[in-house]
Amino acid sequence: MQTIKVVNMKCGGCEKTVTTALEKEGFTNISVKAPEGIISFDDGNMEKAEKILSKLGYPKEGTPEAESVLKKAKSYASCAIGKMK
């Protein structure tokens, strides 16, 4: 199992968006803990996962993207989409 810690995760809407996006790309056994920002998965490339998550507004903690206001805004949009599904 691989684990990544991200920023900007807030709720179940975020969890749903992340899970759906990773499943579409072939990741399996996905576990998302929104309050902690921890995402774990099997069968997937870590670099690919980081790119997918950053695109959704959930960049890896400790990266320059983690401080981006644009990424924070994207995370709110991803969260809202997840809540509507």
Contact map, one row per residue, 1 for C-alpha under 8 A:
1110000000000000000000000000000000000001111000000000000000000000000000000000000000000
1111000000000000000000000000000000000001110001000000000000000000000000000000000000000
1111100000000000000000000000000000000111100000000000000000000000000000000000000000000
0111110000000000000000000000000000000111000000000100000000010000000000000000000000000
0011111000000000000000000000000000011110000000000000000000011000000000000000000000000
0001111110000000000000000000000000001110000000000000000001111000010000000000000000000
0000111110000000000000000000000000001000000000000000000001111000010000000000000000000
0000011111000000000000000000000000001000000000000000000011100000000000010010000000000
0000011111100110000000000000000001111000000000000000000001000000000000000010000000000
0000000111111100000000000000000001100000000000000000000000000000000000000000001000000
0000000011111110000000000000000001100000000000000000000000000000000000000000001000000
0000000001111111000000000000000001000000000000000000000000000000000000000000001001100
0000000001111111100000000000000000000000000000000000000000000000000000000000011111110
0000000011111111110000000000000001000000000000000000000000000000000000000010011101100
0000000010111111111000000000000111000000000000000000000000000000000000000000000001000
0000000000011111111100000000000000000000000000000000000000000000000000000000000001100
0000000000001111111110000000000000000000000000000000000000000000000000000000011011000
0000000000000111111111000000000100000000000000000000100100000000000000000000000000000
0000000000000011111111100000011100000000000000000000000000000000000000000000000000000
0000000000000001111111110000000000000000000000000000000000000000000000000000000000000
0000000000000000111111111000000000000000000000000001000000000000000000000000000000000
0000000000000000011111111111010000000000000000001001000000000000000000000000000000000
0000000000000000001111111111010000000000000000000000000000000000000000000000000000000
0000000000000000000111111110000000000000000000000000000000000000000000000000000000000
0000000000000000000011111110000000000000000000000000000000000000000000000000000000000
0000000000000000000001111111000000000000001100000000000000000000000000000000000000000
0000000000000000000001111111110000000000111100000000000000000000000000000000000000000
0000000000000000000001100111110000000000111100000000000000000000000000000000000000000
0000000000000000000000000011111000000001110000000000000000000000000000000000000000000
0000000000000000001001100011111100000011110000000000000000000000000000000000000000000
0000000000000000001000000000111110000011100000000000000000000000000000000000000000000
0000000000000010011000000000011111001111000000000000000000000000000000000000000000000
0000000000000010000000000000001111111110000000000000000000000000000000000000000000000
0000000011110110000000000000000111111100000000000000000000000000000000000000000000000
0000000011100000000000000000000011111000000000000000000000000000000000000000000000000
0000100010000000000000000000000011111100000000000000000000000000000000000000000000000
0000111110000000000000000000000111111110000000000000000000000000000000000000000000000
0011110000000000000000000000000111011111000000000000000000000000000000000000000000000
0011110000000000000000000000011110001111100000000000000000000000000000000000000000000
1111000000000000000000000000111100000111110000000000000000000000000000000000000000000
1110000000000000000000000011111000000011111100000000000000000000000000000000000000000
1100000000000000000000000011110000000001111100000000000000000000000000000000000000000
1000000000000000000000000111000000000000111110000000000000000000000000000000000000000
0000000000000000000000000111000000000000111111011000000000000000000000000000000000000
0000000000000000000000000000000000000000001111111000000000000000000000000000000000000
0100000000000000000000000000000000000000000111111100000000000000000000000000000000000
0000000000000000000000000000000000000000000011111110000000000000000000000000000000000
0000000000000000000000000000000000000000000111111111000000000000000000000000000000000
0000000000000000000001000000000000000000000111111111100000000000000000000000000000000
0001000000000000000000000000000000000000000001111111110000110000000000000000000000000
0000000000000000000000000000000000000000000000111111111000100000000000000000000000000
0000000000000000000011000000000000000000000000011111111100000000000000000000000000000
0000000000000000010000000000000000000000000000001111111111110000000000000000000000000
0000000000000000000000000000000000000000000000000111111111110000100000100000000000000
0000000000000000000000000000000000000000000000000011111111100000000000100100000000000
0000000000000000010000000000000000000000000000000001111111000000000000100110010000000
0000000100000000000000000000000000000000000000000000111111100000000001111111010000000
0000011110000000000000000000000000000000000000000000111111110000010000110010000000000
0000011100000000000000000000000000000000000000000110111011111010110000100000000000000
0001111000000000000000000000000000000000000000000100110001111110110000000000000000000
0000111000000000000000000000000000000000000000000000000000111110010000000000000000000
0000000000000000000000000000000000000000000000000000000000011111010000000000000000000
0000000000000000000000000000000000000000000000000000000000111111111000000000000000000
0000000000000000000000000000000000000000000000000000000000000111111100000000000000000
0000000000000000000000000000000000000000000000000000010000110011111100100000000000000
0000011000000000000000000000000000000000000000000000000001111111111100100000000000000
0000000000000000000000000000000000000000000000000000000000000011111110100000000000000
0000000000000000000000000000000000000000000000000000000000000001111111110000000000000
0000000000000000000000000000000000000000000000000000000000000000001111111000000000000
0000000000000000000000000000000000000000000000000000000010000000000111111100000000000
0000000000000000000000000000000000000000000000000000011111100000111111111110000000000
0000000100000000000000000000000000000000000000000000000011000000000111111111000000000
0000000000000000000000000000000000000000000000000000000010000000000011111111100000000
0000000000000000000000000000000000000000000000000000001110000000000001111111110000000
0000000110000100000000000000000000000000000000000000000111000000000000111111111000000
0000000000000000000000000000000000000000000000000000000010000000000000011111111100000
0000000000000000000000000000000000000000000000000000000000000000000000001111111110000
0000000000001100100000000000000000000000000000000000000110000000000000000111111111000
0000000001111100100000000000000000000000000000000000000000000000000000000011111111100
0000000000001100000000000000000000000000000000000000000000000000000000000001111111110
0000000000001000100000000000000000000000000000000000000000000000000000000000111111111
0000000000011111100000000000000000000000000000000000000000000000000000000000011111111
0000000000011101000000000000000000000000000000000000000000000000000000000000001111111
0000000000001000000000000000000000000000000000000000000000000000000000000000000111111
0000000000000000000000000000000000000000000000000000000000000000000000000000000011111
